[in-house]
Amino acid sequence: MTTRRTLLAAAGAATAAVTIGGVAAQAAPIAAAIPVAGDPIAHLLRRATFGPTPATLAEAAKLGVSGWLDMQLSPEKIGDGQCDAVVARLPLAGASIATVRAKLPVHSYEAFKQLGRAGVARAAWSNRQLFESVAAFWANHLHVAAPSSGGWDSRADYDAQVIRKHTFGKFADMLKASLKHPAMLTYLDNRSSTKAHPNENYARELMELHTVGLVYSEADVQAAARLLTGHTVGKNGGYVYDASKHVAGAVTVLGRTFADETAFADFLARHPATAQRIATKLCVRFVADDAPASLVAKLAKVYLDNDTAIKPVLRALFTSPEFAASQGKKTRTPFEDLIATIRTLGLGPEKSGTKALDAIYNALVDIGNAPYRWGPPNGYPDVAPAWASPSVFLLKCNWHLNLAAGWYPAGLARPADLRKALVPTLPATYGALIDALATRLTGTKLPATHTAAVLSVAGKLPTSPLTSSDKSLAGNFPYLVALVLDSPTFQLR
């Protein structure tokens, strides 16, 4: 007999194939055996947002795929008052270096703290969902950990002036901005790179991670490091070029000769290998863990044809047949799971303060997926096996129930009646209730055996009658919601 215990065991096994840094034999994506709805609008919103809601689904259905993309690709035209009000409680989240230095003691973590919580708030409550999704992609691509040593005063400014400023612009401009930003120069050690002791760390990651990938030689790294010497951080925390620390003269990297770092960055941004790398990473982020080669080639061409502009690439991706055929081929990271839970349950920000945001952020720290906290410069992994472990699954189950029941964090705004908000019309049987609940939360019904297992927590069968006078429903409903959210189906993006 299938029970709640066996349902959780099956779901856990589906996600427990590997842990970060390890690979096991059972690494197939959980999507393989899970039916998904064929609605192209729902598919678009599951990938291009941090989780669909009834309101966003209705809006996108009215506009159509092309119309919704048009709207989201012009975020400046989208009102975002609720999210703006929450982020306003975090004034250092995008503050300038001078502002952070004026308000905080040296090496304070407060700006890091506010930046991370702003990342949670924007994902959960911004109406500019595509912008926020792509901003998160770029922050992970040109990664600077927060917190990180020495970046206490500059990391918030990096988010505002490098990532968010150029999210929908040209990658070449974003790369050049990162090249001269104190946060990047500090994180990858270029601020200490001198002609007497060139530091190769940033030169290597600039090519390997940020642009062309593993097509360089050690001689290329050494030459690039010499080119970047003297680009450092001044006493006021801002970028400076110190000619006395710079190795003079032109260098040759990847077969081309450069006399200054700006020309080098432009060359890297427009290199075919960079186009291939960014196209691949976009496909892994939004399409499938195994990036479709045909789509990678198309997107790389669009990227180069449009001089590294990102909007044409995004439009080509989301309107491609490969994207349409990719339903069930991506699973949610823990961050995406938690944010999607908040969004689908209709939970809003607390009326004032940031205690609930603190709790959400700390839950993400516990599971290893809080915004910007990945230590190495390669950014968070974006494939299912990296997040597949029993411990991760258990933590997700715990927060599904906490959020569904309203236990923690208690400060989030909630629908007055969660059952009526999720299933407005009470069905005649418990089985029909789970069908309606699963369709609302995941976009499709659960398999019959899963429905029976979910109901076992309430001691009910799918055929058990359900009426408005049923006294057990109110107490059992949060558990039923949580178990539907625990299902492998909800883990799909």
N, C-alpha and C positions, 0 to 999 in steps of 0.2 A: 504493500500500500504506500502510495506517495504521500508524504506528510510535509509539514513546514520544515522539519529538520532535514529531510532528504532534498527538499527544494533548495534550501540554503547550502547544503553540501554540494549539490549539482552546480549552483551558481558560483560557489566558491571555487570548485574545481575548474570551472570554465575560465576563471581569472587567475588561477594559481599556478600556471605553467612555469613561470620564471619570476625572478626578482631582478631588481636593477643591478646591472653588471653581470648577470648570469644568464645562461640559456639552457633550457631543458627541452626534452623531446616533444612535450605537449605544448607547442607554441602556436597552434592554429588559432586564428581569431575567433572569438566567441560568436561572431556574426554568422558563421558558416551554417549553423543549424537553426537559426532563428528567423521566423518570417517577419518581414517588414512591410509597412504600407507602401504602396506605389505612388503616392501623391507627390508630384515634383515640387510643390510649394513647401510641404512639410520637410521634404528632403533638403531643400535649399536652406531653410531656416535652422534645421538641425546642424548644418555645417557652417553656415555663415554668421550664426549668432551663438551666444552662450546658452541657448535653449529656447525653443519656441514657447509662446504663451497663446492663449485664445485670441488676445487682441492682436498680436503680431501675425498670427496665422490668418485672421480675418482681413487685416490690412494687406498682406501679401497676396491673398486670393483675389482681392479687389483690383490690385495694381498689376498682377501677373509678374512673372519672373523678371522680364525686362524692366517693367515699371518700378518694381521694388529695388532692383539694382540701381536704376537711375536715382531714386530717392536716397538710398543709402550711400551712394558714391558722392553725394553732395551734403555731407553732414552739417555744414554750416547753416543749411536751411531747415534742419530738424530741431524743434524745440526740445530742450532737455532739462527743464527746470528742476524736477525732482532730484535727478542725479547731481546737477550743479549745486543744489542746496546741501547735499550730503558732502560733496567734495570740498565745499566752502568751510566745513568744519575741520578740514585738514590743510591749513594754509601753507604748510611747508612742502606739500606733496609735489608741487611744481615750481618751488621758489628758486630764485636766482642764488648764485653762490654768495653774493654780497649779503642778501637777506638772511640766508642760513647762518652765515658767520656773525651777523649782527645780533641774531636772536638766540643762538645756541653756544654752549661752551665747546671747546675743541674736542673732537672725536665723539660728540654726542650721537646717539642712535636715533634721536627723535625724528629727523627728516627721513631716514630709512623707514621708520615705523609708519609715518604718515603716508609715504609713497606706497607701501605695501597695502595699506588699508584702502587707499584710493583705487588701487588696481582691483580689489574685491568689489568696491561700490560701483565702479564703472561697468564691470562685467555683469553685475546683477541687475542694475537699474538704469543704465543708459539706454536711451532710444536710438543712439547711434551705434547699433550693434555691429555692423560690418566694420566700421572704423575701429572700434575697440578690439575686435577679433584680429584685424590686420596689425594694429599697433602692438598687440601681444606677440604676434608672429615676429615682427621686426625687433622687438625688445629681446626676444629669445635668440634671434639671428645675430644681432650686434650686441651680444649679451655683456652686461656689466652687473655683477652680483650686487645685491642690496640685502643685507649689509656686506661691505667689503672693506678691507683695511685701507685707510686713507681717503675713502670717498665720502666721508661724512658730510662734507659741504657741497659736493658737486653732483652727486647721483640724481637728486631730484631735478636739477637743472638739465642734466643729460636727458632725462625722460621728456621734459618739456621742449627743449631746443634741438634735440637730435631726433628722437623717435617720433613724438607726437607731431612735431612741426612738419616732418617729411613723410608721415605715414602714407598719404595718398599722393605724394609727389614723385620725384625721380630718385631712384636708388643712388645714382651718382652723387646727388646733392647730400643725401643722408650719409653716405660713406665719407665724403669730405668733411662734413660737420663732425662726425665721430672721430675723424683723424686728428682734429685739433681741440677735442674736448678734454678738459682735465680729468673727468671721470674715467674715460677710456685710457688716457695716457698714464693714469695712476694704476688702474686695475691691471694693465698689461705691462707695467714697469717702464714705459718709455720716458717717463719724467726723469728717470735716473740714467738715461742713456747718453753717454758722452763720447767724444772722439777718442778719448783715452780708453774708455771701456764701453763700447757699443753693446746695448742689450738687444738680443735677438727675439725676445718673447713676442712683442707686438708685431714686428715684421713677419714673423712666422704665422701668427694667428690672423693677421690681416689678409694673408693669401690663403691659408689652409681653411679657415673657418668662415671668413667674411666674404671671400670672393672666389678665386679660381679653383680652390681645392688642391689636391695633392698632385700638382703638375710642376712644382718648382723643384729646384736643386738646393743643396746646402749653400752653394755659391750665391744663388739668388737671395736666400735669406740673409746672408752676410752683407750683400750689396744693399738690400733694402734697409737693413738695420743701420748702415752707414748713412743712407739718405735721410733717415728719420732722426738721427742724432740732433740734439739741440732743441727739439720740439718738446717743451717741458711745461712746468707749472710754476707760476710766479708766487711771490710772497703773499699776494692778495687772493690766492687760490685760482686765478684765471690763467688762461693759456698764454704762454710767451714763447717767442723764438729767441734762443740764446746762440748767437753766431759763434761765440767763443767755444761752445761745446759741440759745434757741428763739424762733421768731416766734409771739407770742401771738395768740390769737383763732381763731375757727372758719374753715374753708376749705370751698369747694365743689368737689367732684371728681365727674365723671360724673353731674352733676345732683343729687348728695346733699351735705349739709352735715355736716362732721365736726369735732369738737373734740379728738379724741385719735387716736393711730395704731392702737390696738387695735380700735376700732370700724371704722376704715377697712380694716384687714386682714380683719376678719370680713365686711364688705361685699364686698370683692374675692373672698374665698374662696367665697362663696355666690352670686356673680353668674352668671347664665346663660351669659355669654360665657366665664367661667372653666370652667364645667362642660363646655362645648363644646370648649374648648381641651385640657383634661386628657383628656377622652374621646378626642379625636383623637390625642393623643400616645400614649396607651395602645394604641390600635389600631395606630398606626405601629410601636410597639415590639413588640407581641405578635401582630399579625394580618397586616398587609400594608402595604407602603410607601404605597400609595394607600388610605387609611383608608376602609372601607365606610361610606357616609353613613347607612345604616339602623342600623348598629351604633353609630355615634357618637351618634346621636339617643337610642337606648335607654340607652346608658351615661351620657349626660349627665342623663337623667331619674332613673336609679338614684342617681347622685351627689347630685343635689339632694334627692330623696326621703329619702335617708339622711343628710342634714346633713353632707355631704362625707366620710363614712366610706368607706374604700377597699375593705374586704373585700367588701361586696356588689357593688361595681363589678367586682372581679376575678372573682368567681363568675359574674356575668352575662356577662362577656367570654368566659371559657373554656368556658362551656356553651352559647354561642350558635351558631346555624346558620352565621353568617358566619365564626366561628372554624373550625368544622368544615370549611368549604369553602375554607379559605385555605392548604391544603397547597401547598408549592412557591412561595409568594408572599413569603417572606422569605429573605434570605441573611445569613450570619454576618459580623459585623464581624471585623477581625483579632483582637481580644481574644477574642471568642467562638470563633473558629477554633482558637486556641492552647489555650484552656481545654478545649474539646470534645475536642481531640486528647489531652490529658493524661487526661481522664476516660475516653475510650473505649479507650485503651491500658492502662488500669488502673495508671497511674503514681501512686505515693504520695509524700508529703512525705519529705524527707531525715530521717535519724534525729535529727539535732541541728543547730543553727545555721540560717543563712538563705542560704548561698551559692547554692543552687539557686534559691531565690526571687529572689535578686538577679539571677541570670542570666535568669530568665523575665521579670522586670520590665524589665530593660534591653533585652531583645528587643522588648518592647512599646513601649518608648520609641523604638527604632529604626524601628518601623513606624508610629509616630504615634498609638498607641491605648492607652497605659498608663493605668491608673485615675487619674482626676481631673486629668490633665495638660492637658486642652484649655484653651487660653489665654483665648478670648473667653467672655463670660458666657452664651452660648446653649447650651453643652454640646455634646458630640460629636454629629455627624450620625448618624442612625439609618436611613438608606436606602442601598440597594445602590450607586447611582452614586457616592456620596461615597468609597467605598473601592475603586473599580474602577480599577486601574492596573497596568501590567506590573511595576513595582517592588514593589508590595504583594504581588502574586501570587508573585514570585520569592522574597521573604522567607518567605512561608508555605511554599513548597515546601522551602526550606532547613530550617525548623524541623520540618516533618513528618519529614524524613529523620533529623535529629539526634535527635529523640525516639524514633522507631521503632528506630533503631540503638543508642540508649543512649550516643551520643557526648557530647552536651551538652544540658543540664547532667547530668553523670554521677552526681550525688548523689541523684537521685530514686530512690525505691524502685521496683523493677520486678518483674514476674512472673518466676519462675525460668526458664520457657520461654515466650517470647512467642508462638511458633507454636501451642503447645498451649493457651495461654490464649485465643487468638483463634479458632483452628480446632481444637477438641479431637480430632476424628476426621479423619485424613488422607484426602482424596478420592483417587480413582483417576487423575485427570488434572489437569494444571495449570489448565485452564479451569475445572474444578469447584472448584479451590482458590481461584481469584480470585472465583468466584461466592459461595463461602462467606465469604471474607474481606470482600467488598464488602457482603454482607448483614449481616454482623456490625458493620461499621464505619459503614455509611451507611443501613442499613435496606432496601436493595434491590440487585439485581444491576446491574452496569454494562451499558451497551449492548455488543453483541458486538464492535463495532470497538474500543471502549475496552478491553475485556478483552484483545484481541489486542495492542493497543499496550502495555498494562502488561507483558505477558509478553515483549515484545521485549527488555526490559532483561535478561532472563535467557536470551535466545536460545531461547525455547520457543514452541510453538504451543498453542492451547487443547486440542488433541487429544493433546499430548505426555503419555505415561504418567508417573505419579508414584508412587513407592514409598518406603518408610521408609529404603531404602538409597541414595536419591538424594543424592549428596554435594554437589550444587550448591545444594540447597534452603536450607540454613542460611545460606550467604553471600548468597543472593539475597533471602531473605525480607524483611529490613528495607526493601529497595528496592521490593519489591512492595507492602508495607504503605504506604510513603510515596506511591507513585503512586496508590493507591486514595484516600488522603487528599487528594492533589492534584486529584482529579477534581471536576468541577462538582457532582456529586451530594453530596459531603461539604460543600460550601459552603452547602448549604441548611440553614435552621433549621426 
